Amino acid sequence: MQAAAETGNTRTVSVRDIIEHTAKAKSVTSDNLRDIKGVTSLLRILALNALIEAKRAGDMGAGFAVVADEVRQISTQVESISNIMAEDLGREIASLEQLTEDMARQNQGARLVDLAHNAIELIDRNLYERTCDVRWWATDAALVEAAATPDPGLRSHASARLGVILDAYTVYLDLWLCDLDGHIIANGRPDRYPVSGANVAAADWFRQARQLPSGNDFAVADITTEPLLKGAQVATYATGVREGGRAEGRLLGVLGVHFDWQPQAKAITEGVRLSDEERKRTRALLVDAKGLVIAASDGRGILTERVTLKTDGRANGHYASGRGEVTAFHRTPGYETYDGLGWYGVIQQKTDLG
């Protein structure tokens, strides 16, 4: 295997190349030291045979005995040197292997943190737009009139207006205009979702929106499945519909917008920049502030699995999360006026270092 790939006049060297060549150096060193030990062992045998023959020769072999003894001593010294070399080289190569693997894991972790950040930042930007949408649409004259006056014609007109909005914003499943008691009085897709008259007073997003101080504020609920929307996964944003469409106007009703969460989140987690080989050993997740998996590149555990991240108080980082696996995370940075919800982008990847 080549140590590097040629790219123009530049060689692209990977950590994997360094590890492979370190292993080869270790193997070559071990083979050569074994050969040296074999030679010194043979020299000692020859020297011993020479000494035996020199003894038989008596005075005639005295000079040859001296030479044989010198050869024996030299072979012993060479063996000692080779043993020291084997120990020293073995220790240094082992250290080099460990340092290289540590560097590889650090580089892997840093890259995965960047990928986790990209994923959570994309969803933040997406959801920031939802906060703008709901506050803007709540000032629509048709919605204000329908919330202010219990007239069937006005409510029908409001539903038609919500339908027009939905035609232009395909990321929403439905938009609901509610009265102050939580009854849905208009929605944008009545044919698909016949929810008019249903009561959502117990829903978190409605209760939060009911308490907002002004039309500049918004409420948001955790990702959940909505029975009235055929069990679809939704991110619901809400705000008050106020008299005259003014931010400080008297509260007349609540507008809830249901973001079609699943396809958007799936596109983000499956769109993480990974090679085909990496995808086989990588899982990209979005988790909420409680550790609940709200999106997963493999489609598993959504709204049922909880992940306990070892953040140690850090907004981002990575750590070994099991034998041969690295977990990287990045907390939501927020976007513009949207502070995020304490969610994390998470990448879990098995190492390819063996």
C-alpha positions as CSV (number, residue, x, y, z in Angstrom):
1,M,0.0,0.0,0.0
2,Q,1.3,3.4,-0.9
3,A,2.1,5.8,2.0
4,A,0.4,8.7,0.3
5,A,-1.9,9.5,-2.6
6,E,-0.5,11.9,-5.3
7,T,-2.6,15.1,-5.7
8,G,-0.9,17.2,-8.3
9,N,2.5,17.9,-6.8
10,T,1.3,17.5,-3.2
11,R,1.2,14.2,-1.3
12,T,-1.9,13.7,0.9
13,V,-0.7,11.7,3.9
14,S,-3.3,10.2,6.3
15,V,-2.8,9.2,9.9
16,R,-3.7,5.7,8.8
17,D,-0.6,5.7,6.5
18,I,1.6,6.7,9.5
19,I,0.1,3.9,11.6
20,E,0.6,1.3,8.8
21,H,4.3,2.3,8.2
22,T,5.0,2.4,12.0
23,A,3.7,-1.2,12.1
24,K,5.9,-2.1,9.2
25,A,8.9,-0.5,10.9
26,K,8.1,-2.5,14.0
27,S,8.0,-5.7,12.0
28,V,11.2,-5.0,10.1
29,T,13.0,-4.2,13.3
30,S,11.8,-7.3,15.0
31,D,12.8,-9.5,12.0
32,N,16.3,-7.9,11.8
33,L,16.9,-8.3,15.5
34,R,15.9,-11.9,15.4
35,D,18.4,-12.4,12.5
36,I,21.1,-10.8,14.6
37,K,20.4,-13.1,17.5
38,G,20.5,-16.0,15.2
39,V,23.9,-15.0,13.9
40,T,25.4,-14.4,17.4
41,S,24.0,-17.7,18.5
42,L,25.8,-19.4,15.6
43,L,29.0,-17.5,16.4
44,R,29.0,-18.7,19.9
45,I,28.6,-22.3,18.8
46,L,31.4,-21.9,16.3
47,A,33.6,-20.3,19.0
48,L,32.9,-23.1,21.4
49,N,33.7,-25.7,18.7
50,A,36.9,-23.8,18.0
51,L,37.9,-23.8,21.6
52,I,37.3,-27.5,21.9
53,E,39.5,-28.1,18.8
54,A,42.1,-25.7,20.2
55,K,42.3,-27.7,23.4
56,R,42.8,-30.9,21.5
57,A,45.7,-29.3,19.5
58,G,47.5,-28.5,22.8
59,D,50.2,-25.9,22.5
60,M,49.8,-25.8,18.8
61,G,46.2,-24.5,19.2
62,A,46.8,-21.9,22.0
63,G,46.8,-18.9,19.6
64,F,43.7,-20.2,17.9
65,A,42.0,-20.6,21.3
66,V,42.6,-16.9,22.0
67,V,41.0,-15.9,18.8
68,A,38.0,-18.2,19.4
69,D,37.5,-16.8,22.9
70,E,37.6,-13.2,21.5
71,V,34.9,-14.2,18.9
72,R,32.8,-15.7,21.8
73,Q,33.1,-12.5,23.8
74,I,32.3,-10.3,20.8
75,S,29.2,-12.4,20.0
76,T,28.1,-12.0,23.6
77,Q,28.5,-8.2,23.4
78,V,26.6,-8.1,20.1
79,E,23.8,-10.1,21.6
80,S,23.7,-7.7,24.6
81,I,23.6,-4.7,22.3
82,S,20.8,-6.3,20.2
83,N,18.8,-7.0,23.4
84,I,19.2,-3.4,24.5
85,M,18.3,-2.2,21.0
86,A,15.2,-4.4,20.9
87,E,14.0,-3.1,24.2
88,D,14.7,0.6,23.3
89,L,13.3,0.4,19.8
90,G,10.3,-1.6,21.0
91,R,9.5,1.0,23.7
92,E,9.9,3.9,21.2
93,I,7.9,2.3,18.5
94,A,5.1,1.5,21.0
95,S,5.1,5.1,22.1
96,L,5.0,6.3,18.5
97,E,2.1,4.0,17.8
98,Q,0.2,5.3,20.9
99,L,1.0,8.9,20.0
100,T,-0.2,8.4,16.4
101,E,-3.4,6.7,17.5
102,D,-4.0,9.5,20.0
103,M,-3.4,12.1,17.3
104,A,-5.8,10.2,15.0
105,R,-8.5,10.2,17.6
106,Q,-8.0,13.8,18.4
107,N,-8.3,14.7,14.8
108,Q,-11.3,12.5,14.4
109,G,-12.9,14.0,17.4
110,A,-12.3,17.6,16.3
111,R,-13.8,16.9,12.9
112,L,-16.8,15.2,14.4
113,V,-17.4,18.2,16.7
114,D,-17.4,20.4,13.6
115,L,-20.0,18.1,12.0
116,A,-22.1,18.1,15.1
117,H,-21.9,21.9,15.1
118,N,-23.0,22.1,11.5
119,A,-26.0,19.9,12.1
120,I,-27.3,21.8,15.1
121,E,-26.6,25.2,13.5
122,L,-28.6,24.2,10.4
123,I,-31.6,23.3,12.6
124,D,-31.2,26.5,14.6
125,R,-31.3,28.6,11.5
126,N,-34.3,26.7,10.3
127,L,-36.2,27.1,13.5
128,Y,-35.3,30.8,13.8
129,E,-37.4,31.3,10.7
130,R,-40.3,29.6,12.4
131,T,-40.2,32.1,15.2
132,C,-40.4,34.9,12.7
133,D,-43.2,33.2,10.7
134,V,-45.5,32.7,13.6
135,R,-45.1,36.3,15.0
136,W,-45.6,37.8,11.5
137,W,-48.6,35.7,10.6
138,A,-50.3,36.4,13.9
139,T,-50.7,40.1,12.7
140,D,-52.6,39.1,9.6
141,A,-55.8,41.1,9.4
142,A,-57.9,38.0,8.6
143,L,-56.7,36.2,11.7
144,V,-57.1,39.2,13.9
145,E,-60.7,39.7,12.7
146,A,-61.6,36.0,13.1
147,A,-60.1,35.9,16.7
148,A,-62.0,39.1,17.6
149,T,-65.4,38.2,16.3
150,P,-67.1,34.7,16.5
151,D,-68.4,35.0,12.9
152,P,-68.4,31.8,10.8
153,G,-67.7,33.8,7.6
154,L,-64.6,35.5,9.2
155,R,-63.4,32.1,10.4
156,S,-63.8,30.6,7.0
157,H,-61.9,33.5,5.5
158,A,-59.1,33.0,8.1
159,S,-58.9,29.3,7.2
160,A,-58.6,30.3,3.5
161,R,-55.9,32.7,4.4
162,L,-54.0,30.1,6.4
163,G,-54.3,27.8,3.4
164,V,-52.7,30.4,1.1
165,I,-49.8,30.7,3.5
166,L,-49.4,26.9,3.7
167,D,-49.2,26.7,-0.1
168,A,-46.1,29.0,0.0
169,Y,-44.5,27.4,3.1
170,T,-44.4,23.6,2.5
171,V,-42.4,22.9,5.7
172,Y,-45.6,23.2,7.8
173,L,-48.2,20.5,8.3
174,D,-50.9,22.9,9.4
175,L,-51.6,26.3,11.0
176,W,-54.1,26.6,13.8
177,L,-56.0,29.7,15.0
178,C,-57.4,29.2,18.5
179,D,-59.6,31.2,20.7
180,L,-58.6,32.0,24.3
181,D,-60.3,28.8,25.6
182,G,-58.1,26.6,23.4
183,H,-60.7,25.8,20.7
184,I,-59.4,25.6,17.1
185,I,-61.5,28.0,15.1
186,A,-59.6,28.0,11.8
187,N,-56.9,25.9,10.2
188,G,-55.1,25.9,6.8
189,R,-55.8,22.3,5.7
190,P,-59.3,21.5,6.9
191,D,-59.7,18.8,4.2
192,R,-56.6,16.9,5.4
193,Y,-56.9,17.7,9.1
194,P,-60.6,18.3,10.2
195,V,-59.5,19.8,13.5
196,S,-62.0,22.7,13.8
197,G,-63.6,22.7,17.2
198,A,-61.0,20.5,18.9
199,N,-59.6,21.8,22.1
200,V,-55.8,22.2,22.7
201,A,-56.0,24.1,26.0
202,A,-53.8,21.5,27.7
203,A,-51.1,21.6,25.1
204,D,-47.8,23.2,26.3
205,W,-47.4,25.5,23.3
206,F,-50.9,26.9,23.9
207,R,-50.5,27.4,27.6
208,Q,-47.2,29.1,27.1
209,A,-48.5,31.4,24.3
210,R,-51.5,32.3,26.5
211,Q,-49.0,33.8,29.0
212,L,-46.7,35.7,26.7
213,P,-46.4,39.4,27.5
214,S,-46.4,40.7,23.9
215,G,-46.7,39.8,20.3
216,N,-42.9,40.1,20.0
217,D,-42.6,36.9,22.1
218,F,-43.2,33.3,21.1
219,A,-43.6,29.9,22.7
220,V,-42.3,26.6,21.6
221,A,-42.9,23.0,22.7
222,D,-40.6,20.0,22.7
223,I,-40.7,17.8,19.6
224,T,-43.6,15.4,19.9
225,T,-46.2,13.5,17.9
226,E,-49.5,15.2,17.4
227,P,-52.6,13.0,17.3
228,L,-54.7,15.7,15.6
229,L,-52.1,15.6,12.7
230,K,-52.3,11.9,12.3
231,G,-49.4,11.2,14.7
232,A,-46.9,13.3,12.8
233,Q,-43.7,14.5,14.5
234,V,-44.0,18.3,15.0
235,A,-42.1,21.3,16.3
236,T,-44.9,23.7,17.3
237,Y,-44.3,27.4,17.6
238,A,-47.0,29.8,18.9
239,T,-47.8,33.4,19.8
240,G,-50.7,35.5,20.7
241,V,-53.1,37.1,18.1
242,R,-53.6,40.6,19.4
243,E,-56.0,43.4,18.8
244,G,-55.2,45.5,15.8
245,G,-52.2,43.2,15.1
246,R,-50.2,45.3,17.5
247,A,-47.5,43.8,19.7
248,E,-49.0,45.3,22.8
249,G,-52.6,44.9,21.8
250,R,-55.2,43.0,23.8
251,L,-54.9,39.2,23.5
252,L,-57.6,37.8,21.3
253,G,-56.4,34.3,20.5
254,V,-53.4,32.1,19.8
255,L,-51.8,31.0,16.6
256,G,-49.9,27.7,16.5
257,V,-47.8,26.7,13.6
258,H,-46.8,23.0,13.2
259,F,-43.4,22.5,11.6
260,D,-43.1,19.2,9.7
261,W,-40.2,18.0,11.8
262,Q,-39.4,14.5,10.6
263,P,-38.4,15.2,7.0
264,Q,-36.5,18.3,7.8
265,A,-34.6,16.7,10.7
266,K,-33.9,13.6,8.6
267,A,-32.5,15.7,5.8
268,I,-30.0,17.3,8.3
269,T,-28.9,14.1,10.0
270,E,-28.6,12.2,6.8
271,G,-26.9,15.1,5.1
272,V,-23.9,15.2,7.5
273,R,-20.7,15.2,5.3
274,L,-19.4,11.7,5.5
275,S,-17.8,9.3,3.1
276,D,-19.7,6.1,2.2
277,E,-17.3,4.1,4.3
278,E,-17.8,6.4,7.3
279,R,-21.6,6.2,7.1
280,K,-21.4,2.5,7.9
281,R,-19.9,3.2,11.3
282,T,-21.4,6.6,12.1
283,R,-24.6,7.8,13.7
284,A,-25.7,11.4,13.5
285,L,-28.2,12.6,16.1
286,L,-30.1,15.6,17.3
287,V,-31.0,15.4,21.0
288,D,-33.1,17.8,23.1
289,A,-32.1,19.4,26.4
290,K,-33.3,16.3,28.3
291,G,-31.2,13.9,26.1
292,L,-34.1,12.6,24.1
293,V,-33.2,11.6,20.6
294,I,-35.3,13.8,18.3
295,A,-33.6,12.9,15.0
296,A,-31.2,10.1,14.0
297,S,-29.5,9.3,10.7
298,D,-30.3,5.6,11.1
299,G,-33.9,6.3,12.0
300,R,-33.7,4.5,15.4
301,G,-34.7,5.6,18.8
302,I,-36.6,8.8,17.8
303,L,-38.6,10.1,20.7
304,T,-37.9,7.0,22.7
305,E,-34.1,6.8,23.3
306,R,-32.2,9.0,25.7
307,V,-28.5,9.8,25.4
308,T,-26.4,10.8,28.4
309,L,-23.7,13.1,27.2
310,K,-20.5,13.6,29.1
311,T,-20.2,17.3,28.5
312,D,-18.4,18.2,31.8
313,G,-20.0,21.6,31.5
314,R,-18.6,22.2,28.0
315,A,-20.6,23.5,25.1
316,N,-18.8,21.2,22.7
317,G,-16.2,18.4,22.8
318,H,-15.6,14.7,22.2
319,Y,-14.7,11.7,24.3
320,A,-14.2,7.9,24.0
321,S,-17.7,6.5,24.6
322,G,-16.9,2.8,24.3
323,R,-14.4,0.4,22.9
324,G,-13.3,1.9,19.6
325,E,-16.0,4.6,19.5
326,V,-15.9,8.4,19.8
327,T,-18.8,10.6,20.7
328,A,-18.7,14.3,19.6
329,F,-21.3,16.9,20.6
330,H,-22.0,20.6,20.1
331,R,-24.7,22.5,22.0
332,T,-27.0,24.8,20.1
333,P,-25.3,28.2,19.5
334,G,-28.7,29.8,18.6
335,Y,-29.2,32.1,15.6
336,E,-30.0,35.8,15.5
337,T,-32.7,36.4,18.2
338,Y,-33.3,32.7,18.6
339,D,-31.4,31.3,21.6
340,G,-32.1,27.7,20.8
341,L,-33.6,25.2,23.2
342,G,-30.5,23.6,24.7
343,W,-30.4,20.9,22.0
344,Y,-27.2,19.2,20.9
345,G,-25.9,17.9,17.6
346,V,-24.2,14.5,18.3
347,I,-22.0,12.3,16.2
348,Q,-21.2,8.8,17.3
349,Q,-18.5,7.1,15.3
350,K,-16.6,3.8,15.6
351,T,-12.9,4.3,14.9
352,D,-11.2,2.7,11.9
353,L,-7.9,2.3,13.6
354,G,-8.6,-1.3,14.6
